[in-house]
Amino acid sequence: MIYLILAILCLTSFIITLKLFDKFKINNLQAISINYVVAAGYGFIMEYGNFTLSSLPLRSWFPFAVVIAFSLIIGLYLFALTTQYSGIAIAAISGRMAIVIPILLGFLVFNDPLTTFKIMGIVLALFAFYLTFQKKDGPKITTKYYYLPFFLFLASGFNVSAMKFAQHYFINDEFVLFLATAFSIALVLGIIAQLVWRSKENFQFRVKNIVGGIILGLLNWWTLLFFLKGLSIFDITFFVPIYYAAVIALSSLIAYFVFKEDLRPVNWVGIGLAIFAILLLVWG
């Protein structure tokens, strides 16, 4: 249970850190790029002396590290585009509703036990995600880019599912080396993306962007490490719904009490349902 709690706290801190970027005028693209440098470097330092670079492509999990690296980058850009054209509420809902994909995977492939409490908890968690992100004006999707939330939904679901496959069949106890490799590949892909969509501003590095990227990288690293270790202990149909429901409830409460964000009655209902969903899943 400790890995589940730590993963929840790390992802919540990651979300809050991204929110603080707006307050301190930190360049998101620069910070995200540095985040991959920090995450990859930190992982390889932890495993120093236990591997050689030439041996990494020979690992059985290496193809999954490549796939997850692509998934991380594609998911990131889809989230940014969906936020830009459809709003953060739609982007958040699409990303969270994607847990349907790994949950189905758990039932159909990994034979996770199916109980009444678990079904009720999963359904309530999905409904809670929708209610929590409801804004005053309601979510609006730009007709021209109606497909973006759907692709974000697929990318987010695929990313979690790929991690579960890698953890279950290939990683064994090499969690640190696997993540360090995935982050390194994501870094290379991120650099290529910056070269393709570069702008003069993006290459004017500032200290605050570097500091923000370091914090983001460490939180990103520990979030995924605890997430993978949690998946190795719990059924995915138990771990993933609780993980996201708890993060949604906790980050919403922090936004309300710390950042003084307004929460509508429907948002409070969503938070309440998320907490109730967690209880049902624990009981189930």
Residue frames as qw, qx, qy, qz and C-alpha x, y, z in Angstrom:
[[0.000, 0.883, 0.469, 0.000, 0.00, 0.00, 0.00],
 [0.367, -0.688, 0.069, 0.622, 2.96, 2.30, 0.61],
 [0.335, -0.011, 0.558, 0.759, 3.78, 2.44, -3.12],
 [0.049, 0.685, 0.646, 0.333, 0.19, 3.43, -3.92],
 [0.270, -0.885, -0.266, 0.271, 0.25, 6.24, -1.35],
 [0.411, -0.509, 0.283, 0.701, 3.66, 7.51, -2.48],
 [0.294, 0.261, 0.644, 0.656, 2.62, 7.43, -6.15],
 [0.051, -0.830, -0.540, -0.131, -0.52, 9.45, -5.31],
 [0.343, -0.831, -0.065, 0.434, 1.47, 12.04, -3.35],
 [0.432, -0.276, 0.446, 0.733, 4.13, 12.35, -6.07],
 [0.215, 0.455, 0.646, 0.574, 1.65, 12.78, -8.93],
 [0.152, -0.895, -0.416, 0.044, -0.35, 15.31, -6.92],
 [0.401, -0.693, 0.132, 0.584, 2.87, 17.24, -6.24],
 [0.402, 0.060, 0.588, 0.699, 3.70, 17.02, -9.97],
 [0.080, 0.717, 0.597, 0.352, 0.32, 18.58, -10.85],
 [0.290, -0.900, -0.207, 0.251, 0.69, 21.33, -8.23],
 [0.484, -0.416, 0.320, 0.700, 4.20, 22.07, -9.53],
 [0.295, 0.356, 0.602, 0.651, 2.85, 22.52, -13.06],
 [0.102, -0.870, -0.470, -0.114, 0.25, 24.90, -11.65],
 [0.422, -0.769, 0.002, 0.480, 2.95, 26.95, -9.94],
 [0.531, 0.077, 0.430, 0.726, 4.71, 27.33, -13.30],
 [0.109, 0.762, 0.450, 0.452, 2.02, 29.84, -14.33],
 [0.392, -0.897, -0.166, 0.120, 2.52, 31.86, -11.16],
 [0.514, -0.630, 0.298, 0.501, 6.30, 32.08, -11.56],
 [0.507, 0.781, -0.175, -0.319, 6.20, 32.48, -15.37],
 [0.465, -0.390, 0.756, 0.245, 8.23, 29.33, -15.98],
 [0.496, 0.424, -0.511, -0.559, 8.54, 28.21, -19.60],
 [0.887, -0.057, 0.337, -0.310, 6.74, 24.86, -19.78],
 [0.866, 0.468, -0.177, 0.016, 8.64, 23.54, -22.80],
 [0.272, 0.657, -0.601, 0.365, 12.05, 24.29, -21.29],
 [0.490, -0.420, 0.596, -0.477, 11.10, 22.84, -17.90],
 [0.943, 0.100, 0.192, -0.254, 9.67, 19.68, -19.47],
 [0.723, 0.561, -0.375, 0.145, 12.83, 19.19, -21.53],
 [0.030, 0.588, -0.661, 0.465, 15.02, 19.58, -18.43],
 [0.772, -0.245, 0.353, -0.469, 12.66, 17.24, -16.59],
 [0.967, 0.233, -0.095, -0.048, 13.66, 14.40, -18.93],
 [0.449, 0.606, -0.530, 0.387, 17.37, 15.17, -18.48],
 [0.318, -0.499, 0.575, -0.566, 17.00, 15.06, -14.69],
 [0.891, -0.089, 0.231, -0.380, 14.82, 11.93, -14.64],
 [0.896, 0.362, -0.242, 0.080, 17.12, 9.99, -16.98],
 [0.317, 0.610, -0.551, 0.473, 20.32, 11.16, -15.29],
 [0.508, -0.461, 0.479, -0.547, 18.98, 10.45, -11.81],
 [0.966, 0.006, 0.096, -0.240, 18.01, 6.92, -12.80],
 [0.801, 0.436, -0.334, 0.239, 21.36, 6.08, -14.38],
 [0.021, 0.626, -0.560, 0.542, 23.21, 7.50, -11.36],
 [0.745, -0.330, 0.360, -0.454, 21.17, 5.22, -9.10],
 [0.982, 0.121, 0.141, -0.027, 22.22, 2.23, -11.22],
 [0.255, 0.832, -0.492, 0.000, 25.84, 3.35, -11.77],
 [0.122, -0.497, 0.856, -0.070, 28.15, 0.33, -12.14],
 [0.603, 0.095, 0.744, -0.271, 25.33, -2.16, -12.68],
 [0.694, 0.594, 0.406, -0.024, 25.07, -1.81, -16.46],
 [0.325, -0.252, 0.425, 0.806, 26.76, -0.73, -19.67],
 [0.415, 0.501, -0.004, -0.759, 25.07, 1.42, -22.30],
 [0.334, 0.306, -0.755, -0.475, 25.77, -1.18, -24.97],
 [0.030, -0.108, -0.984, 0.135, 23.85, -3.77, -22.97],
 [0.351, 0.291, 0.399, -0.796, 20.63, -1.75, -22.75],
 [0.587, 0.292, -0.347, -0.670, 19.30, -2.60, -26.25],
 [0.399, 0.130, -0.905, -0.075, 19.80, -6.28, -25.40],
 [0.244, 0.054, 0.727, -0.640, 17.41, -6.14, -22.43],
 [0.073, 0.388, 0.895, 0.207, 14.09, -7.91, -23.07],
 [0.012, 0.777, 0.521, -0.353, 12.22, -4.80, -21.92],
 [0.255, -0.304, 0.237, 0.887, 14.07, -2.38, -24.23],
 [0.008, 0.355, 0.647, 0.675, 11.36, -2.32, -26.97],
 [0.279, -0.756, -0.592, -0.004, 8.80, -1.40, -24.31],
 [0.368, -0.572, -0.106, 0.726, 11.06, 1.40, -23.05],
 [0.148, -0.002, 0.462, 0.874, 11.09, 2.79, -26.61],
 [0.161, -0.548, -0.714, -0.406, 7.31, 2.45, -26.92],
 [0.359, -0.749, -0.472, 0.295, 6.67, 4.15, -23.58],
 [0.323, -0.366, 0.093, 0.868, 9.09, 6.97, -24.45],
 [0.009, -0.230, -0.568, -0.790, 7.12, 7.65, -27.65],
 [0.303, -0.641, -0.691, -0.141, 3.89, 7.38, -25.68],
 [0.373, -0.609, -0.324, 0.620, 5.08, 9.91, -23.08],
 [0.163, -0.218, 0.253, 0.928, 6.03, 12.47, -25.73],
 [0.138, -0.332, -0.678, -0.641, 2.93, 11.95, -27.87],
 [0.344, -0.656, -0.664, 0.100, 0.68, 12.07, -24.80],
 [0.316, -0.497, -0.184, 0.787, 2.33, 15.27, -23.63],
 [0.022, -0.086, 0.375, 0.923, 1.82, 17.05, -26.95],
 [0.244, -0.452, -0.748, -0.419, -1.73, 15.76, -27.30],
 [0.337, -0.646, -0.558, 0.398, -2.50, 17.07, -23.81],
 [0.197, -0.387, 0.030, 0.900, -1.05, 20.46, -24.75],
 [0.090, -0.106, -0.583, -0.800, -3.02, 20.61, -28.02],
 [0.303, -0.548, -0.765, -0.153, -6.26, 19.42, -26.40],
 [0.300, -0.595, -0.402, 0.628, -5.84, 22.02, -23.64],
 [0.118, -0.237, 0.231, 0.936, -5.23, 24.71, -26.24],
 [0.242, -0.093, -0.582, -0.771, -8.19, 23.92, -28.51],
 [0.531, -0.425, -0.664, -0.310, -10.71, 22.27, -26.15],
 [0.426, -0.716, 0.183, -0.522, -9.76, 23.51, -22.69],
 [0.053, 0.421, -0.838, 0.343, -8.04, 21.94, -19.70],
 [0.666, -0.057, 0.496, -0.555, -11.29, 20.38, -18.43],
 [0.888, 0.358, -0.095, -0.273, -11.77, 18.31, -21.60],
 [0.474, 0.562, -0.658, 0.164, -8.06, 17.40, -21.62],
 [0.226, -0.358, 0.762, -0.489, -8.20, 16.28, -17.99],
 [0.799, 0.083, 0.338, -0.490, -11.40, 14.29, -18.48],
 [0.808, 0.468, -0.318, -0.163, -10.02, 12.57, -21.59],
 [0.292, 0.533, -0.744, 0.279, -6.80, 11.64, -19.81],
 [0.364, -0.234, 0.729, -0.531, -8.53, 10.29, -16.71],
 [0.838, 0.192, 0.164, -0.483, -11.33, 8.45, -18.53],
 [0.575, 0.523, -0.616, -0.130, -8.59, 6.56, -20.35],
 [0.293, -0.354, 0.832, -0.312, -8.29, 4.27, -17.32],
 [0.855, 0.200, 0.189, -0.439, -11.08, 2.29, -19.02],
 [0.692, 0.539, -0.471, -0.093, -8.45, 0.83, -21.37],
 [0.207, 0.406, -0.835, 0.308, -6.05, -0.63, -18.76],
 [0.559, -0.102, 0.575, -0.588, -9.03, -1.73, -16.62],
 [0.880, 0.309, -0.045, -0.358, -10.43, -3.76, -19.53],
 [0.518, 0.533, -0.661, 0.108, -6.91, -5.11, -20.04],
 [0.197, -0.364, 0.770, -0.485, -6.82, -6.22, -16.42],
 [0.745, 0.068, 0.433, -0.503, -10.09, -8.11, -16.68],
 [0.852, 0.454, -0.069, -0.251, -9.54, -9.62, -20.13],
 [0.618, 0.567, -0.515, 0.178, -5.79, -10.34, -20.16],
 [0.145, 0.415, -0.730, 0.524, -4.58, -10.52, -16.56],
 [0.569, -0.351, -0.730, -0.141, -7.73, -12.16, -15.19],
 [0.041, -0.206, 0.480, -0.852, -8.20, -9.69, -12.34],
 [0.028, -0.399, -0.888, 0.227, -11.09, -10.73, -10.06],
 [0.186, -0.364, -0.337, -0.849, -14.41, -9.09, -10.89],
 [0.162, -0.389, -0.779, 0.465, -16.51, -8.10, -7.86],
 [0.015, -0.827, -0.529, -0.189, -19.61, -5.98, -7.39],
 [0.355, -0.837, -0.071, 0.411, -17.74, -3.47, -5.22],
 [0.458, -0.265, 0.430, 0.732, -14.96, -3.18, -7.79],
 [0.225, 0.496, 0.632, 0.551, -17.39, -2.53, -10.66],
 [0.167, -0.904, -0.394, -0.005, -19.27, 0.07, -8.61],
 [0.463, -0.686, 0.091, 0.553, -16.01, 1.73, -7.58],
 [0.423, -0.009, 0.517, 0.744, -14.71, 1.94, -11.15],
 [0.095, 0.679, 0.589, 0.428, -18.00, 3.37, -12.48],
 [0.296, -0.905, -0.258, 0.163, -18.17, 5.93, -9.66],
 [0.512, -0.467, 0.236, 0.682, -14.53, 6.90, -10.24],
 [0.323, 0.278, 0.560, 0.711, -15.20, 7.58, -13.93],
 [0.094, -0.825, -0.491, -0.262, -18.28, 9.64, -13.06],
 [0.468, -0.772, -0.111, 0.416, -16.27, 11.51, -10.41],
 [0.486, -0.124, 0.341, 0.795, -13.62, 12.48, -12.99],
 [0.132, 0.553, 0.547, 0.615, -16.31, 14.02, -15.19],
 [0.298, -0.867, -0.390, -0.081, -18.00, 15.96, -12.39],
 [0.579, -0.577, -0.039, 0.574, -14.77, 17.22, -10.82],
 [0.375, -0.109, 0.354, 0.850, -13.69, 18.97, -14.02],
 [0.127, 0.745, 0.596, 0.273, -17.03, 20.58, -14.82],
 [0.248, -0.098, -0.096, 0.959, -16.58, 24.33, -15.17],
 [0.234, 0.490, 0.394, -0.741, -19.11, 27.15, -15.03],
 [0.439, 0.505, -0.272, -0.692, -19.40, 27.56, -18.79],
 [0.920, 0.157, 0.331, -0.136, -19.20, 23.82, -19.42],
 [0.523, -0.299, 0.612, 0.512, -16.61, 22.04, -21.56],
 [0.578, 0.734, 0.039, -0.355, -16.43, 23.17, -25.17],
 [0.686, -0.102, 0.565, 0.447, -14.70, 21.42, -28.01],
 [0.202, 0.605, -0.325, -0.699, -13.52, 23.33, -31.08],
 [0.861, 0.359, 0.230, -0.276, -15.29, 21.58, -33.96],
 [0.546, 0.715, -0.433, -0.060, -12.21, 21.70, -36.14],
 [0.215, 0.466, -0.813, 0.274, -10.20, 19.72, -33.56],
 [0.803, -0.287, 0.062, -0.518, -12.92, 17.40, -32.26],
 [0.915, 0.130, -0.378, 0.051, -10.60, 14.39, -32.65],
 [0.223, 0.593, -0.575, 0.518, -7.93, 15.61, -30.18],
 [0.567, -0.414, 0.479, -0.528, -9.68, 14.47, -26.95],
 [0.977, 0.079, 0.016, -0.196, -10.24, 11.03, -28.50],
 [0.720, 0.472, -0.410, 0.301, -6.58, 10.65, -29.44],
 [0.091, -0.580, 0.563, -0.582, -5.54, 11.85, -25.98],
 [0.833, -0.230, 0.257, -0.434, -7.87, 9.23, -24.50],
 [0.959, 0.237, -0.152, 0.033, -6.19, 6.49, -26.57],
 [0.460, 0.592, -0.481, 0.455, -2.65, 7.71, -25.85],
 [0.347, -0.541, 0.506, -0.575, -3.22, 7.92, -22.09],
 [0.918, -0.124, 0.208, -0.314, -4.83, 4.50, -21.92],
 [0.866, 0.399, -0.263, 0.150, -2.13, 2.97, -24.09],
 [0.180, 0.673, -0.539, 0.473, 0.65, 4.42, -21.92],
 [0.575, -0.417, 0.523, -0.471, -0.66, 2.83, -18.70],
 [0.969, 0.116, 0.101, -0.193, -1.39, -0.46, -20.49],
 [0.689, 0.562, -0.393, 0.236, 2.14, -0.60, -21.98],
 [0.098, -0.613, 0.614, -0.487, 3.64, -0.03, -18.54],
 [0.797, -0.220, 0.405, -0.390, 1.58, -2.88, -17.12],
 [0.937, 0.334, -0.102, -0.015, 2.65, -5.23, -19.93],
 [0.432, 0.641, -0.514, 0.372, 6.31, -4.28, -19.44],
 [0.359, -0.524, 0.578, -0.512, 6.08, -4.71, -15.67],
 [0.881, -0.088, 0.294, -0.360, 4.25, -8.02, -15.84],
 [0.953, 0.297, 0.053, 0.037, 6.23, -9.78, -18.56],
 [0.706, 0.547, -0.165, 0.418, 9.68, -8.20, -18.88],
 [0.015, -0.848, 0.296, -0.440, 11.01, -5.80, -16.24],
 [0.758, -0.175, -0.546, 0.311, 11.45, -8.20, -13.30],
 [0.491, -0.722, -0.259, 0.413, 13.39, -6.12, -10.73],
 [0.470, 0.016, 0.202, 0.859, 15.02, -3.63, -13.16],
 [0.060, 0.870, 0.485, -0.072, 12.51, -0.84, -12.57],
 [0.231, -0.810, 0.103, 0.528, 15.16, 1.87, -12.20],
 [0.323, -0.257, 0.635, 0.653, 17.12, 0.96, -15.32],
 [0.261, 0.525, 0.757, 0.289, 13.93, 0.56, -17.36],
 [0.010, 0.923, 0.344, -0.174, 12.65, 4.03, -16.42],
 [0.291, -0.684, 0.294, 0.601, 16.05, 5.67, -16.92],
 [0.343, 0.026, 0.732, 0.588, 16.19, 4.20, -20.43],
 [0.167, 0.711, 0.664, 0.163, 12.63, 5.29, -21.24],
 [0.115, -0.918, -0.139, 0.352, 13.30, 8.83, -20.01],
 [0.363, -0.453, 0.476, 0.661, 16.55, 8.99, -22.04],
 [0.282, 0.305, 0.748, 0.518, 14.73, 8.05, -25.23],
 [0.022, 0.859, 0.510, -0.034, 11.97, 10.53, -24.40],
 [0.274, -0.754, 0.106, 0.587, 14.66, 13.19, -23.96],
 [0.317, -0.129, 0.634, 0.693, 16.04, 12.53, -27.44],
 [0.136, 0.579, 0.732, 0.332, 12.54, 12.66, -28.91],
 [0.135, -0.883, -0.337, 0.296, 11.84, 15.89, -27.00],
 [0.295, -0.548, 0.313, 0.718, 14.99, 17.51, -28.41],
 [0.237, 0.180, 0.734, 0.611, 13.95, 16.52, -31.92],
 [0.009, 0.769, 0.635, 0.067, 10.48, 17.97, -31.28],
 [0.213, -0.823, -0.093, 0.518, 12.01, 21.24, -30.07],
 [0.295, -0.291, 0.517, 0.749, 14.18, 21.47, -33.18],
 [0.145, 0.435, 0.764, 0.454, 11.11, 20.96, -35.36],
 [0.151, -0.842, -0.460, -0.236, 8.94, 23.47, -33.47],
 [0.531, -0.260, -0.247, 0.768, 11.68, 25.70, -32.17],
 [0.050, 0.933, 0.221, 0.278, 11.23, 29.38, -31.45],
 [0.326, 0.586, -0.363, 0.647, 13.71, 32.00, -30.31],
 [0.494, -0.605, 0.246, -0.574, 12.09, 32.24, -26.89],
 [0.969, -0.199, -0.085, -0.119, 12.34, 28.51, -26.25],
 [0.828, 0.181, -0.247, 0.469, 16.13, 28.62, -26.36],
 [0.015, 0.667, -0.297, 0.683, 16.55, 31.54, -23.93],
 [0.688, -0.305, -0.633, 0.182, 17.19, 29.39, -20.87],
 [0.215, -0.696, 0.239, -0.642, 16.67, 30.99, -17.48],
 [0.069, 0.259, -0.848, 0.457, 17.58, 29.79, -14.01],
 [0.554, 0.013, 0.467, -0.689, 13.96, 29.54, -12.87],
 [0.820, 0.282, -0.267, -0.420, 13.14, 27.28, -15.84],
 [0.493, 0.348, -0.779, 0.169, 16.05, 25.01, -14.92],
 [0.182, -0.163, 0.738, -0.629, 15.00, 24.87, -11.25],
 [0.721, 0.136, 0.178, -0.656, 11.42, 24.13, -12.28],
 [0.762, 0.344, -0.495, -0.237, 12.61, 21.38, -14.62],
 [0.239, 0.314, -0.849, 0.350, 14.74, 19.77, -11.91],
 [0.423, -0.028, 0.608, -0.672, 11.81, 19.67, -9.47],
 [0.785, 0.275, -0.055, -0.553, 9.51, 18.36, -12.19],
 [0.591, 0.407, -0.692, -0.077, 12.02, 15.70, -13.24],
 [0.026, 0.214, -0.869, 0.446, 12.47, 14.32, -9.73],
 [0.570, 0.122, 0.462, -0.669, 8.71, 14.21, -9.13],
 [0.754, 0.378, -0.301, -0.446, 8.15, 12.59, -12.54],
 [0.388, 0.374, -0.837, 0.096, 10.78, 9.99, -11.80],
 [0.133, -0.075, 0.841, -0.520, 9.44, 8.98, -8.39],
 [0.665, 0.206, 0.177, -0.696, 5.84, 9.05, -9.63],
 [0.769, 0.346, -0.431, -0.322, 6.52, 6.49, -12.36],
 [0.282, 0.321, -0.868, 0.253, 8.84, 4.38, -10.19],
 [0.328, 0.007, 0.712, -0.621, 6.22, 4.05, -7.43],
 [0.720, 0.290, -0.030, -0.630, 3.55, 3.52, -10.09],
 [0.643, 0.349, -0.662, -0.162, 5.43, 0.59, -11.66],
 [0.123, 0.184, -0.883, 0.413, 6.22, -0.94, -8.28],
 [0.508, 0.091, 0.461, -0.722, 2.59, -0.57, -7.26],
 [0.758, 0.310, -0.282, -0.500, 1.48, -2.36, -10.44],
 [0.459, 0.310, -0.830, 0.066, 3.80, -5.24, -9.54],
 [0.053, -0.027, 0.824, -0.563, 1.94, -5.73, -6.24],
 [0.444, 0.359, 0.509, -0.644, -1.71, -4.84, -6.92],
 [0.454, 0.486, 0.705, 0.244, -4.18, -5.77, -9.65],
 [0.169, 0.098, 0.264, 0.944, -4.35, -3.02, -12.25],
 [0.287, -0.575, -0.568, -0.514, -8.16, -2.88, -11.85],
 [0.541, -0.704, -0.386, 0.251, -7.60, -2.01, -8.18],
 [0.533, -0.330, 0.000, 0.779, -4.49, 0.17, -8.37],
 [0.225, 0.234, 0.368, 0.871, -5.26, 2.47, -11.31],
 [0.236, -0.722, -0.480, -0.438, -8.81, 3.63, -10.35],
 [0.565, -0.724, -0.266, 0.294, -7.74, 4.36, -6.75],
 [0.554, -0.149, 0.126, 0.810, -4.58, 6.08, -7.96],
 [0.112, 0.351, 0.361, 0.856, -6.37, 8.53, -10.26],
 [0.379, -0.740, -0.484, -0.272, -9.43, 9.03, -8.04],
 [0.602, -0.613, -0.225, 0.459, -7.22, 9.92, -5.07],
 [0.424, -0.044, 0.180, 0.887, -5.09, 12.29, -7.15],
 [0.056, -0.556, -0.464, -0.688, -8.17, 14.07, -8.51],
 [0.493, -0.766, -0.408, -0.057, -9.72, 14.46, -5.05],
 [0.628, -0.497, -0.109, 0.588, -6.48, 15.55, -3.37],
 [0.360, 0.085, 0.253, 0.894, -5.36, 18.00, -6.09],
 [0.148, -0.662, -0.472, -0.564, -8.86, 19.55, -6.22],
 [0.552, -0.756, -0.326, 0.135, -8.88, 20.08, -2.44],
 [0.567, -0.313, 0.042, 0.761, -5.39, 21.62, -2.54],
 [0.193, 0.370, 0.391, 0.821, -6.49, 23.91, -5.38],
 [0.321, -0.761, -0.446, -0.345, -9.46, 25.03, -3.28],
 [0.613, -0.737, -0.191, 0.211, -7.74, 25.54, 0.08],
 [0.600, -0.357, 0.170, 0.696, -4.29, 26.70, -1.09],
 [0.252, 0.084, 0.433, 0.862, -4.88, 28.40, -4.43],
 [0.254, 0.415, 0.393, -0.781, -8.39, 29.60, -3.57],
 [0.159, -0.016, -0.721, -0.675, -9.88, 28.15, -6.74],
 [0.615, 0.014, 0.197, -0.763, -13.67, 28.13, -6.89],
 [0.004, -0.032, -0.992, -0.119, -15.34, 24.74, -6.76],
 [0.543, -0.148, -0.254, -0.787, -18.93, 24.46, -7.91],
 [0.732, -0.197, 0.452, -0.471, -21.38, 22.18, -6.09],
 [0.935, 0.304, -0.105, -0.151, -21.02, 19.67, -8.93],
 [0.451, 0.589, -0.604, 0.291, -17.24, 19.63, -8.35],
 [0.348, -0.415, 0.657, -0.525, -17.74, 18.86, -4.66],
 [0.908, 0.062, 0.200, -0.363, -20.05, 16.02, -5.63],
 [0.781, 0.496, -0.374, 0.056, -17.30, 14.70, -7.89],
 [0.106, 0.559, -0.696, 0.439, -14.74, 14.85, -5.07],
 [0.636, -0.232, 0.515, -0.525, -17.16, 13.05, -2.76],
 [0.940, 0.249, -0.006, -0.234, -17.80, 10.35, -5.36],
 [0.547, 0.583, -0.568, 0.196, -14.06, 9.91, -5.89],
 [0.193, -0.444, 0.721, -0.496, -13.54, 9.30, -2.17],
 [0.802, -0.010, 0.374, -0.465, -16.52, 6.91, -2.06],
 [0.838, 0.450, -0.284, -0.123, -15.16, 5.08, -5.11],
 [0.250, 0.560, -0.724, 0.315, -11.84, 4.58, -3.34],
 [0.490, -0.261, 0.646, -0.523, -13.63, 3.08, -0.32],
 [0.898, 0.217, 0.114, -0.365, -15.62, 0.71, -2.54],
 [0.700, 0.535, -0.472, 0.044, -12.47, -0.45, -4.34],
 [0.012, -0.486, 0.764, -0.425, -10.65, -1.04, -1.05],
 [0.671, -0.080, 0.530, -0.513, -13.61, -3.02, 0.29],
 [0.874, 0.370, -0.044, -0.313, -13.96, -4.92, -2.99]]
